[in-house]
Amino acid sequence: MSGGRYMEKLEAVLQAERSARQTVARAHESAQETLVAARVRSAEISAVARETADRELTQQRSVVLGSADAQVAAMTDEAHTALDRTLADARERMPAAVAAVSKTLEG
């Protein structure tokens, strides 16, 4: 093999190596850009998910608290009604009870 032919082959191998290194460097750069973009998109998706979850939680909390308030109001109304009936019943029975005690004391 002549010296010129050997140099041409060596130059071709070196050029192929440079080309391969450039391809690898571009691929690495592209992968880095893709990674950065994926991290940014992931952060955006997470932020939207947090906002949505917070909004839904607030709505559910409002519904639950509204229901609890309604139940407490209903229970309070029932208690007041029962108390009023008990007091009315006691007022009706009081004269008879007083008369019974008086009769016992007169005895």
GROMACS elastic network, one bead per residue, 0.5 to 0.9 nm:
[ bonds ]
;  ai    aj funct       b0    kb
    1     4     6  0.83638   500
    1     5     6  0.65469   500
    1     6     6  0.65509   500
    2     5     6  0.52893   500
    2     6     6  0.61801   500
    2     7     6  0.86572   500
    3     6     6  0.50589   500
    3     7     6  0.61461   500
    3     8     6  0.86232   500
    4     7     6  0.51150   500
    4     8     6  0.62105   500
    4     9     6  0.87242   500
    5     8     6  0.50582   500
    5     9     6  0.63084   500
    5    10     6  0.85846   500
    6     9     6  0.51882   500
    6    10     6  0.60884   500
    6    11     6  0.85072   500
    7    11     6  0.59047   500
    7    12     6  0.84143   500
    8    11     6  0.50486   500
    8    12     6  0.61118   500
    8    13     6  0.86334   500
    9    13     6  0.61609   500
    9    14     6  0.85382   500
   10    13     6  0.50691   500
   10    14     6  0.60941   500
   10    15     6  0.84786   500
   11    14     6  0.50207   500
   11    15     6  0.59830   500
   11    16     6  0.84978   500
   12    15     6  0.50303   500
   12    16     6  0.60935   500
   12    17     6  0.85593   500
   13    16     6  0.50485   500
   13    17     6  0.61569   500
   13    18     6  0.86649   500
   14    18     6  0.61896   500
   14    19     6  0.85189   500
   15    18     6  0.50565   500
   15    19     6  0.60498   500
   15    20     6  0.84905   500
   16    20     6  0.60168   500
   16    21     6  0.85443   500
   17    21     6  0.61102   500
   17    22     6  0.85666   500
   18    21     6  0.50739   500
   18    22     6  0.61560   500
   18    23     6  0.85643   500
   19    22     6  0.50992   500
   19    23     6  0.61434   500
   19    24     6  0.86132   500
   20    24     6  0.61105   500
   20    25     6  0.84987   500
   21    24     6  0.50452   500
   21    25     6  0.60205   500
   21    26     6  0.85481   500
   22    26     6  0.60776   500
   22    27     6  0.84472   500
   23    26     6  0.51368   500
   23    27     6  0.60551   500
   23    28     6  0.85134   500
   24    28     6  0.60175   500
   24    29     6  0.85051   500
   25    28     6  0.50363   500
   25    29     6  0.60937   500
   25    30     6  0.84895   500
   26    29     6  0.50079   500
   26    30     6  0.59749   500
   26    31     6  0.84385   500
   27    30     6  0.50072   500
   27    31     6  0.60293   500
   27    32     6  0.85458   500
   28    31     6  0.50257   500
   28    32     6  0.61472   500
   28    33     6  0.86289   500
   29    32     6  0.50565   500
   29    33     6  0.62039   500
   29    34     6  0.85731   500
   30    33     6  0.50796   500
   30    34     6  0.61087   500
   30    35     6  0.85462   500
   31    34     6  0.50029   500
   31    35     6  0.60844   500
   31    36     6  0.86302   500
   32    35     6  0.50116   500
   32    36     6  0.61916   500
   32    37     6  0.85631   500
   33    36     6  0.51403   500
   33    37     6  0.61077   500
   33    38     6  0.84922   500
   34    37     6  0.50744   500
   34    38     6  0.60128   500
   34    39     6  0.85875   500
   35    38     6  0.50154   500
   35    39     6  0.61707   500
   35    40     6  0.86307   500
   36    39     6  0.51289   500
   36    40     6  0.62240   500
   36    41     6  0.86102   500
   37    40     6  0.51084   500
   37    41     6  0.60927   500
   37    42     6  0.84429   500
   38    41     6  0.50798   500
   38    42     6  0.59235   500
   38    43     6  0.85324   500
   39    43     6  0.61619   500
   39    44     6  0.86183   500
   40    43     6  0.51616   500
   40    44     6  0.62747   500
   40    45     6  0.87053   500
   41    45     6  0.61157   500
   41    46     6  0.84995   500
   42    45     6  0.51042   500
   42    46     6  0.60659   500
   42    47     6  0.85564   500
   43    46     6  0.50421   500
   43    47     6  0.61143   500
   43    48     6  0.86572   500
   44    47     6  0.51232   500
   44    48     6  0.62630   500
   44    49     6  0.85798   500
   45    48     6  0.51623   500
   45    49     6  0.60743   500
   45    50     6  0.85828   500
   46    49     6  0.50093   500
   46    50     6  0.60908   500
   46    51     6  0.85852   500
   47    50     6  0.51080   500
   47    51     6  0.61809   500
   47    52     6  0.85538   500
   48    51     6  0.51103   500
   48    52     6  0.60506   500
   48    53     6  0.84822   500
   49    52     6  0.50919   500
   49    53     6  0.60014   500
   49    54     6  0.84742   500
   50    53     6  0.50898   500
   50    54     6  0.60012   500
   50    55     6  0.84860   500
   51    54     6  0.51034   500
   51    55     6  0.60847   500
   51    56     6  0.85743   500
   52    55     6  0.51041   500
   52    56     6  0.61202   500
   52    57     6  0.84782   500
   53    56     6  0.51129   500
   53    57     6  0.59708   500
   53    58     6  0.85125   500
   54    57     6  0.50493   500
   54    58     6  0.61211   500
   54    59     6  0.86318   500
   55    58     6  0.51505   500
   55    59     6  0.62807   500
   55    60     6  0.86770   500
   56    59     6  0.50473   500
   56    60     6  0.60839   500
   56    61     6  0.84298   500
   57    60     6  0.50832   500
   57    61     6  0.59280   500
   57    62     6  0.84540   500
   58    61     6  0.50670   500
   58    62     6  0.61324   500
   58    63     6  0.86880   500
   59    62     6  0.51006   500
   59    63     6  0.63042   500
   59    64     6  0.86976   500
   60    63     6  0.50492   500
   60    64     6  0.61021   500
   60    65     6  0.84651   500
   61    64     6  0.51133   500
   61    65     6  0.59650   500
   61    66     6  0.83466   500
   62    65     6  0.51767   500
   62    66     6  0.59382   500
   62    67     6  0.85044   500
   63    66     6  0.50887   500
   63    67     6  0.61449   500
   63    68     6  0.85767   500
   64    67     6  0.51074   500
   64    68     6  0.60913   500
   64    69     6  0.85556   500
   65    69     6  0.60107   500
   65    70     6  0.85196   500
   66    69     6  0.51096   500
   66    70     6  0.62310   500
   66    71     6  0.86724   500
   67    70     6  0.50914   500
   67    71     6  0.62025   500
   67    72     6  0.86351   500
   68    71     6  0.50707   500
   68    72     6  0.61227   500
   68    73     6  0.85366   500
   69    72     6  0.51212   500
   69    73     6  0.61095   500
   69    74     6  0.86037   500
   70    73     6  0.50866   500
   70    74     6  0.61657   500
   70    75     6  0.86157   500
   71    74     6  0.50705   500
   71    75     6  0.61169   500
   71    76     6  0.84868   500
   72    75     6  0.50798   500
   72    76     6  0.60013   500
   72    77     6  0.85309   500
   73    76     6  0.50412   500
   73    77     6  0.61385   500
   73    78     6  0.86138   500
   74    77     6  0.50904   500
   74    78     6  0.62031   500
   74    79     6  0.86244   500
   75    78     6  0.50353   500
   75    79     6  0.61265   500
   75    80     6  0.86107   500
   76    79     6  0.50346   500
   76    80     6  0.61616   500
   76    81     6  0.85795   500
   77    80     6  0.51311   500
   77    81     6  0.61518   500
   77    82     6  0.86080   500
   78    81     6  0.50741   500
   78    82     6  0.61257   500
   78    83     6  0.85356   500
   79    82     6  0.50852   500
   79    83     6  0.60418   500
   79    84     6  0.85272   500
   80    83     6  0.50249   500
   80    84     6  0.60627   500
   80    85     6  0.85943   500
   81    84     6  0.51309   500
   81    85     6  0.62449   500
   81    86     6  0.86271   500
   82    85     6  0.51478   500
   82    86     6  0.61327   500
   82    87     6  0.86333   500
   83    86     6  0.50296   500
   83    87     6  0.60989   500
   83    88     6  0.84813   500
   84    87     6  0.51807   500
   84    88     6  0.60594   500
   84    89     6  0.85093   500
   85    88     6  0.50716   500
   85    89     6  0.60250   500
   85    90     6  0.85129   500
   86    89     6  0.51008   500
   86    90     6  0.61196   500
   86    91     6  0.86106   500
   87    91     6  0.61008   500
   87    92     6  0.85881   500
   88    91     6  0.50800   500
   88    92     6  0.62318   500
   88    93     6  0.87049   500
   89    92     6  0.51279   500
   89    93     6  0.62740   500
   89    94     6  0.85938   500
   90    93     6  0.51211   500
   90    94     6  0.59215   500
   91    94     6  0.51903   500
   91    95     6  0.76327   500
   92    95     6  0.68760   500
   92    96     6  0.79653   500
   93    96     6  0.54498   500
   93    97     6  0.61722   500
   93    98     6  0.86755   500
   94    97     6  0.50009   500
   94    98     6  0.60101   500
   94    99     6  0.84450   500
   95    98     6  0.50990   500
   95    99     6  0.60563   500
   95   100     6  0.85543   500
   96    99     6  0.50448   500
   96   100     6  0.61269   500
   96   101     6  0.86697   500
   97   100     6  0.50266   500
   97   101     6  0.62065   500
   97   102     6  0.85126   500
   98   101     6  0.51508   500
   98   102     6  0.60597   500
   98   103     6  0.85263   500
   99   102     6  0.50136   500
   99   103     6  0.60586   500
   99   104     6  0.85649   500
  100   103     6  0.51018   500
  100   104     6  0.61956   500
  100   105     6  0.86453   500
  101   104     6  0.50534   500
  101   105     6  0.61547   500
  101   106     6  0.85719   500
  102   105     6  0.50727   500
  102   106     6  0.60638   500
  102   107     6  0.83072   500
  103   106     6  0.50880   500
  103   107     6  0.59615   500
